[in-house]
Amino acid sequence: MEKENSRKITSKQSEELLKTLKTRFEKNSKRHSEMEWSKVQDKLEANPQKLWSLHQMEETGGEPDVVGFDKKTNEYIFYDCSAESPKGRRSFCYDSEALEARKEHKPKNSVIGMAGEMGIELLTEKQYRELQEIGTFDTKTSSWLKTPDNIRKLGGAIFGDFRFNTVFIYHNGVQSYYGGRGFRGMLKV
């Protein structure tokens, strides 16, 4: 119950977040042409826990915005749309197992751990490529991506960036972390 209560924002925070999201929505209409803000806002207001997650995305520098609509689930899809990997989510290794395995210089958290705490999911490689089709992201940074189990079982994780007008997907050991690598999230509302 305590965790549920901590996943609420004040009415003032909610009002400010909705204003920020509306401004971003209107400024970046190419990301969601044919969608109406009033319908998005209705969904957000009906889902306070999702609003809390979006607030976490915003507070950590993700600049969440609507990038699609899932007709099967009747949900709007938000991705982190900050130009670079969100500042408040950098310098983390991939998951809790990798974090525990580090003997020294442990980061504060793991990517999977923080995403779970925020109530969001990591972008998959496919979603990351879709994001890069609606803008240019991670030209100076990189973002950890949801790693397929077969790669993770071997101790690896994947990340992506955009260089030379191309989306690159790379790999690293799960225990690795870098000041210029964070993660981007996705939330359905």
Secondary structure as GFF3:
##gff-version 3
##sequence-region A 1 189
A	DSSP	alpha_helix	2	6	.	.	.	ID=ss1
A	DSSP	alpha_helix	11	27	.	.	.	ID=ss2
A	DSSP	three_ten_helix	29	31	.	.	.	ID=ss3
A	DSSP	alpha_helix	37	45	.	.	.	ID=ss4
A	DSSP	alpha_helix	48	59	.	.	.	ID=ss5
A	DSSP	beta_strand	64	70	.	.	.	ID=ss6
A	DSSP	beta_strand	75	80	.	.	.	ID=ss7
A	DSSP	three_ten_helix	87	89	.	.	.	ID=ss8
A	DSSP	alpha_helix	96	101	.	.	.	ID=ss9
A	DSSP	alpha_helix	111	118	.	.	.	ID=ss10
A	DSSP	beta_strand	121	122	.	.	.	ID=ss11
A	DSSP	alpha_helix	125	133	.	.	.	ID=ss12
A	DSSP	beta_strand	142	144	.	.	.	ID=ss13
A	DSSP	alpha_helix	149	152	.	.	.	ID=ss14
A	DSSP	beta_strand	156	163	.	.	.	ID=ss15
A	DSSP	beta_strand	166	173	.	.	.	ID=ss16
A	DSSP	beta_strand	181	183	.	.	.	ID=ss17
A	DSSP	beta_strand	185	188	.	.	.	ID=ss18
###
